[in-house]
Amino acid sequence: MTKLTDRISIALIRWVAGWSLPMIQRVGSLLGRVIYRLHLEPRRITEVNLGICFPSMPAAQRAELSRASLKNTSTVFLEVAAVWAWPLQKALDLVVEVEGEAQIAAAKARGQGVMLLAPHLGNWELAGLYLSTRYQMASLYRPPKTPALDAFIAQARSRAGAELLPTTTKGVARLLAVLKKGGVVGILPDQVPPDSS
């Protein structure tokens, strides 16, 4: 069953990658609205988090923020799938402006490594691809539990030269070694190695 699930997941990713970017964004927005209207689990999680972050926000305003968040998250989810399956240059052509790269270049010129912390907001996959075409790049990576999907995603993420490291203590040790040698490392803050690894 796992192999079939992997095949279906990869086929869906490739199908989405065949759409235009405006189509991906329209469908993503629609998906977010459906999740909100059907009171699915992502809506519950979003509302709990917004309640914690903005306890004094009026309920109507928080509901609007929840709807907007779900539309954005669903859109990014589909955009990430497309970036995984698109040819590298097609994905890189989406980068039209970069902020803060001068600081990376300055640190590299001094022989220093650079640690980039990026939350799961926006298309972090595209940022990783772009940076790995310009620098020696290593990123922590939590592999999916199924081998075929893991191989597909790992190939997509490493096709511009990035080194993917598992979110284990060994992966963190390698990440530190790359950093000490002056490389660029990427971490998404929710990636925490389990105590037993």
DOGUPA-695435 format. One record per residue (C-alpha): residue number from 1; residue in three letters; y, z, x negated. Coordinates in steps of 0.25 Angstrom, whole numbers, plus 2048, in hexadecimal, padded with zeros to 3 digits. Each point is the difference from the previous one (the first is absolute). Example, Ala and Ser with C-alpha at 12.3 -4.5 7.8 and 13.67 -1.06 7.14 Angstrom:
! DOGUPA-695435
<site i="1" aa="ALA" yy="7EE" zz="81F" xx="7CF"/>
<site i="2" aa="SER" yy="80E" zz="7FE" xx="7FA"/>
END
This chain:
! DOGUPA-695435
<site i="1" aa="MET" yy="800" zz="800" xx="800"/>
<site i="2" aa="THR" yy="809" zz="803" xx="7F4"/>
<site i="3" aa="LYS" yy="7FF" zz="7F2" xx="7FB"/>
<site i="4" aa="LEU" yy="803" zz="7FA" xx="80E"/>
<site i="5" aa="THR" yy="80C" zz="809" xx="801"/>
<site i="6" aa="ASP" yy="805" zz="7FC" xx="7F2"/>
<site i="7" aa="ARG" yy="7FF" zz="7F1" xx="804"/>
<site i="8" aa="ILE" yy="807" zz="802" xx="80D"/>
<site i="9" aa="SER" yy="80B" zz="808" xx="7F9"/>
<site i="10" aa="ILE" yy="802" zz="7F5" xx="7F5"/>
<site i="11" aa="ALA" yy="7FF" zz="7F5" xx="80B"/>
<site i="12" aa="LEU" yy="80B" zz="807" xx="808"/>
<site i="13" aa="ILE" yy="809" zz="801" xx="7F3"/>
<site i="14" aa="ARG" yy="7FE" zz="7F2" xx="7FD"/>
<site i="15" aa="TRP" yy="803" zz="7FC" xx="80E"/>
<site i="16" aa="VAL" yy="80D" zz="808" xx="800"/>
<site i="17" aa="ALA" yy="804" zz="7FA" xx="7F2"/>
<site i="18" aa="GLY" yy="800" zz="7F2" xx="807"/>
<site i="19" aa="TRP" yy="80B" zz="804" xx="809"/>
<site i="20" aa="SER" yy="80F" zz="7FE" xx="7FC"/>
<site i="21" aa="LEU" yy="808" zz="80C" xx="7FC"/>
<site i="22" aa="PRO" yy="808" zz="800" xx="80D"/>
<site i="23" aa="MET" yy="7F3" zz="7FF" xx="808"/>
<site i="24" aa="ILE" yy="7FA" zz="80C" xx="7F8"/>
<site i="25" aa="GLN" yy="80D" zz="808" xx="803"/>
<site i="26" aa="ARG" yy="800" zz="7FD" xx="80F"/>
<site i="27" aa="VAL" yy="7F1" zz="803" xx="802"/>
<site i="28" aa="GLY" yy="802" zz="80D" xx="7F8"/>
<site i="29" aa="SER" yy="80C" zz="804" xx="808"/>
<site i="30" aa="LEU" yy="7F8" zz="7FE" xx="80D"/>
<site i="31" aa="LEU" yy="7F4" zz="808" xx="7FA"/>
<site i="32" aa="GLY" yy="809" zz="80B" xx="7FE"/>
<site i="33" aa="ARG" yy="805" zz="800" xx="80E"/>
<site i="34" aa="VAL" yy="7F2" zz="7FF" xx="805"/>
<site i="35" aa="ILE" yy="7FC" zz="80C" xx="7F8"/>
<site i="36" aa="TYR" yy="80C" zz="808" xx="806"/>
<site i="37" aa="ARG" yy="7FD" zz="7FC" xx="80E"/>
<site i="38" aa="LEU" yy="7F1" zz="803" xx="800"/>
<site i="39" aa="HIS" yy="803" zz="80E" xx="7F9"/>
<site i="40" aa="LEU" yy="7F6" zz="7FD" xx="7F5"/>
<site i="41" aa="GLU" yy="7FE" zz="809" xx="7F4"/>
<site i="42" aa="PRO" yy="80B" zz="7FA" xx="7F7"/>
<site i="43" aa="ARG" yy="80A" zz="804" xx="80B"/>
<site i="44" aa="ARG" yy="7FB" zz="80E" xx="801"/>
<site i="45" aa="ILE" yy="801" zz="802" xx="7F1"/>
<site i="46" aa="THR" yy="80E" zz="7F9" xx="7FF"/>
<site i="47" aa="GLU" yy="805" zz="809" xx="80B"/>
<site i="48" aa="VAL" yy="7FB" zz="80D" xx="7F9"/>
<site i="49" aa="ASN" yy="806" zz="7FC" xx="7F3"/>
<site i="50" aa="LEU" yy="80D" zz="7FD" xx="806"/>
<site i="51" aa="GLY" yy="800" zz="80D" xx="808"/>
<site i="52" aa="ILE" yy="7FE" zz="807" xx="7F2"/>
<site i="53" aa="CYS" yy="80B" zz="7F8" xx="7F9"/>
<site i="54" aa="PHE" yy="80A" zz="800" xx="80C"/>
<site i="55" aa="PRO" yy="7FE" zz="80C" xx="808"/>
<site i="56" aa="SER" yy="80E" zz="800" xx="806"/>
<site i="57" aa="MET" yy="800" zz="7F1" xx="803"/>
<site i="58" aa="PRO" yy="801" zz="7FD" xx="80F"/>
<site i="59" aa="ALA" yy="7F3" zz="7FB" xx="806"/>
<site i="60" aa="ALA" yy="805" zz="7F2" xx="804"/>
<site i="61" aa="GLN" yy="805" zz="7FE" xx="7F2"/>
<site i="62" aa="ARG" yy="7F3" zz="804" xx="7FA"/>
<site i="63" aa="ALA" yy="7F8" zz="7F7" xx="809"/>
<site i="64" aa="GLU" yy="809" zz="7F4" xx="7FC"/>
<site i="65" aa="LEU" yy="7FE" zz="804" xx="7F1"/>
<site i="66" aa="SER" yy="7F1" zz="801" xx="803"/>
<site i="67" aa="ARG" yy="7FF" zz="7F2" xx="806"/>
<site i="68" aa="ALA" yy="808" zz="7FA" xx="7F5"/>
<site i="69" aa="SER" yy="7F7" zz="807" xx="7F6"/>
<site i="70" aa="LEU" yy="7F3" zz="7FB" xx="806"/>
<site i="71" aa="LYS" yy="806" zz="7F2" xx="801"/>
<site i="72" aa="ASN" yy="804" zz="800" xx="7F1"/>
<site i="73" aa="THR" yy="7F3" zz="806" xx="7FC"/>
<site i="74" aa="SER" yy="7F8" zz="7F6" xx="807"/>
<site i="75" aa="THR" yy="808" zz="7F4" xx="7FB"/>
<site i="76" aa="VAL" yy="7FE" zz="806" xx="7F1"/>
<site i="77" aa="PHE" yy="7F1" zz="801" xx="803"/>
<site i="78" aa="LEU" yy="7FF" zz="7F1" xx="803"/>
<site i="79" aa="GLU" yy="80A" zz="7FC" xx="7F5"/>
<site i="80" aa="VAL" yy="7F7" zz="808" xx="7F6"/>
<site i="81" aa="ALA" yy="7F4" zz="7F8" xx="805"/>
<site i="82" aa="ALA" yy="807" zz="7F3" xx="7FE"/>
<site i="83" aa="VAL" yy="805" zz="803" xx="7F2"/>
<site i="84" aa="TRP" yy="7F1" zz="804" xx="7FC"/>
<site i="85" aa="ALA" yy="7FB" zz="7F2" xx="804"/>
<site i="86" aa="TRP" yy="80C" zz="7F7" xx="7FD"/>
<site i="87" aa="PRO" yy="801" zz="7F9" xx="7F3"/>
<site i="88" aa="LEU" yy="807" zz="808" xx="7F5"/>
<site i="89" aa="GLN" yy="80D" zz="7F7" xx="800"/>
<site i="90" aa="LYS" yy="801" zz="800" xx="80F"/>
<site i="91" aa="ALA" yy="800" zz="80F" xx="800"/>
<site i="92" aa="LEU" yy="80A" zz="800" xx="7F4"/>
<site i="93" aa="ASP" yy="809" zz="7F6" xx="807"/>
<site i="94" aa="LEU" yy="803" zz="80B" xx="80A"/>
<site i="95" aa="VAL" yy="808" zz="808" xx="7F6"/>
<site i="96" aa="VAL" yy="80E" zz="7FC" xx="801"/>
<site i="97" aa="GLU" yy="807" zz="80D" xx="7FA"/>
<site i="98" aa="VAL" yy="7FC" zz="80B" xx="7F7"/>
<site i="99" aa="GLU" yy="808" zz="80D" xx="7FF"/>
<site i="100" aa="GLY" yy="7FE" zz="80A" xx="7F4"/>
<site i="101" aa="GLU" yy="7F8" zz="7F7" xx="7F7"/>
<site i="102" aa="ALA" yy="80B" zz="802" xx="7F5"/>
<site i="103" aa="GLN" yy="7FC" zz="80E" xx="7FF"/>
<site i="104" aa="ILE" yy="7F1" zz="7FC" xx="7FE"/>
<site i="105" aa="ALA" yy="805" zz="7F6" xx="7F5"/>
<site i="106" aa="ALA" yy="808" zz="80A" xx="7F9"/>
<site i="107" aa="ALA" yy="7F5" zz="80A" xx="7FF"/>
<site i="108" aa="LYS" yy="7F7" zz="7F6" xx="7FB"/>
<site i="109" aa="ALA" yy="80A" zz="7FC" xx="7F6"/>
<site i="110" aa="ARG" yy="800" zz="80E" xx="7FB"/>
<site i="111" aa="GLY" yy="7F1" zz="800" xx="7FF"/>
<site i="112" aa="GLN" yy="7FE" zz="809" xx="80C"/>
<site i="113" aa="GLY" yy="7F6" zz="7FF" xx="80B"/>
<site i="114" aa="VAL" yy="804" zz="7FF" xx="80E"/>
<site i="115" aa="MET" yy="7FA" zz="808" xx="80C"/>
<site i="116" aa="LEU" yy="804" zz="7F9" xx="80E"/>
<site i="117" aa="LEU" yy="7FE" zz="809" xx="80C"/>
<site i="118" aa="ALA" yy="800" zz="7F8" xx="80D"/>
<site i="119" aa="PRO" yy="7FC" zz="805" xx="80E"/>
<site i="120" aa="HIS" yy="7F8" zz="7F8" xx="809"/>
<site i="121" aa="LEU" yy="80D" zz="7FA" xx="806"/>
<site i="122" aa="GLY" yy="802" zz="7F1" xx="800"/>
<site i="123" aa="ASN" yy="7F7" zz="7F6" xx="7F9"/>
<site i="124" aa="TRP" yy="7FC" zz="808" xx="7F4"/>
<site i="125" aa="GLU" yy="7F5" zz="7F6" xx="7FD"/>
<site i="126" aa="LEU" yy="80B" zz="7F5" xx="7FD"/>
<site i="127" aa="ALA" yy="808" zz="80A" xx="7F7"/>
<site i="128" aa="GLY" yy="7F3" zz="802" xx="7F8"/>
<site i="129" aa="LEU" yy="7FD" zz="7F1" xx="7FF"/>
<site i="130" aa="TYR" yy="80F" zz="7FD" xx="7FB"/>
<site i="131" aa="LEU" yy="800" zz="80C" xx="7F6"/>
<site i="132" aa="SER" yy="7F2" zz="7FC" xx="7FA"/>
<site i="133" aa="THR" yy="805" zz="7F2" xx="7FD"/>
<site i="134" aa="ARG" yy="80B" zz="806" xx="7F7"/>
<site i="135" aa="TYR" yy="7FA" zz="80D" xx="7FA"/>
<site i="136" aa="GLN" yy="7F3" zz="806" xx="7FB"/>
<site i="137" aa="MET" yy="7FD" zz="807" xx="80E"/>
<site i="138" aa="ALA" yy="7F6" zz="80A" xx="804"/>
<site i="139" aa="SER" yy="7FF" zz="806" xx="80E"/>
<site i="140" aa="LEU" yy="7F8" zz="80A" xx="806"/>
<site i="141" aa="TYR" yy="7F7" zz="7FA" xx="80B"/>
<site i="142" aa="ARG" yy="7F7" zz="807" xx="80B"/>
<site i="143" aa="PRO" yy="7F5" zz="7F6" xx="802"/>
<site i="144" aa="PRO" yy="7FA" zz="7FD" xx="80E"/>
<site i="145" aa="LYS" yy="7F2" zz="806" xx="802"/>
<site i="146" aa="THR" yy="7FA" zz="7F2" xx="802"/>
<site i="147" aa="PRO" yy="7FD" zz="7F8" xx="7F3"/>
<site i="148" aa="ALA" yy="804" zz="7F2" xx="805"/>
<site i="149" aa="LEU" yy="80D" zz="804" xx="806"/>
<site i="150" aa="ASP" yy="803" zz="808" xx="7F3"/>
<site i="151" aa="ALA" yy="7FD" zz="7F4" xx="7F8"/>
<site i="152" aa="PHE" yy="809" zz="7F7" xx="809"/>
<site i="153" aa="ILE" yy="80C" zz="80A" xx="7FF"/>
<site i="154" aa="ALA" yy="7FE" zz="803" xx="7F1"/>
<site i="155" aa="GLN" yy="801" zz="7F1" xx="7FD"/>
<site i="156" aa="ALA" yy="80C" zz="7FE" xx="808"/>
<site i="157" aa="ARG" yy="807" zz="80C" xx="7FA"/>
<site i="158" aa="SER" yy="7FC" zz="7FD" xx="7F2"/>
<site i="159" aa="ARG" yy="802" zz="7F1" xx="800"/>
<site i="160" aa="ALA" yy="80E" zz="801" xx="7F9"/>
<site i="161" aa="GLY" yy="7FA" zz="808" xx="7F5"/>
<site i="162" aa="ALA" yy="801" zz="80E" xx="805"/>
<site i="163" aa="GLU" yy="7F6" zz="80B" xx="7FC"/>
<site i="164" aa="LEU" yy="7FA" zz="807" xx="80C"/>
<site i="165" aa="LEU" yy="7FC" zz="80E" xx="7FE"/>
<site i="166" aa="PRO" yy="7F8" zz="809" xx="80A"/>
<site i="167" aa="THR" yy="807" zz="80D" xx="805"/>
<site i="168" aa="THR" yy="7F7" zz="809" xx="7F8"/>
<site i="169" aa="THR" yy="803" zz="809" xx="7F4"/>
<site i="170" aa="LYS" yy="7FB" zz="7F4" xx="7F7"/>
<site i="171" aa="GLY" yy="809" zz="7F7" xx="807"/>
<site i="172" aa="VAL" yy="80C" zz="809" xx="7FE"/>
<site i="173" aa="ALA" yy="7FC" zz="802" xx="7F1"/>
<site i="174" aa="ARG" yy="800" zz="7F1" xx="7FE"/>
<site i="175" aa="LEU" yy="80E" zz="7FF" xx="808"/>
<site i="176" aa="LEU" yy="806" zz="80A" xx="7F6"/>
<site i="177" aa="ALA" yy="7FA" zz="7F8" xx="7F4"/>
<site i="178" aa="VAL" yy="807" zz="7F4" xx="805"/>
<site i="179" aa="LEU" yy="80D" zz="807" xx="802"/>
<site i="180" aa="LYS" yy="800" zz="806" xx="7F2"/>
<site i="181" aa="LYS" yy="7FE" zz="7F2" xx="7FA"/>
<site i="182" aa="GLY" yy="80D" zz="7FC" xx="807"/>
<site i="183" aa="GLY" yy="7F9" zz="7F9" xx="80C"/>
<site i="184" aa="VAL" yy="805" zz="801" xx="80F"/>
<site i="185" aa="VAL" yy="7F8" zz="808" xx="809"/>
<site i="186" aa="GLY" yy="800" zz="800" xx="810"/>
<site i="187" aa="ILE" yy="7FD" zz="80B" xx="809"/>
<site i="188" aa="LEU" yy="800" zz="801" xx="80F"/>
<site i="189" aa="PRO" yy="803" zz="80F" xx="802"/>
<site i="190" aa="ASP" yy="7F4" zz="803" xx="80A"/>
<site i="191" aa="GLN" yy="7F6" zz="7FC" xx="7F6"/>
<site i="192" aa="VAL" yy="7FA" zz="80D" xx="7FC"/>
<site i="193" aa="PRO" yy="7F3" zz="801" xx="7F8"/>
<site i="194" aa="PRO" yy="7F6" zz="809" xx="806"/>
<site i="195" aa="ASP" yy="7FD" zz="80D" xx="7FA"/>
<site i="196" aa="SER" yy="7F2" zz="7FC" xx="7FC"/>
<site i="197" aa="SER" yy="803" zz="7F3" xx="7F9"/>
END
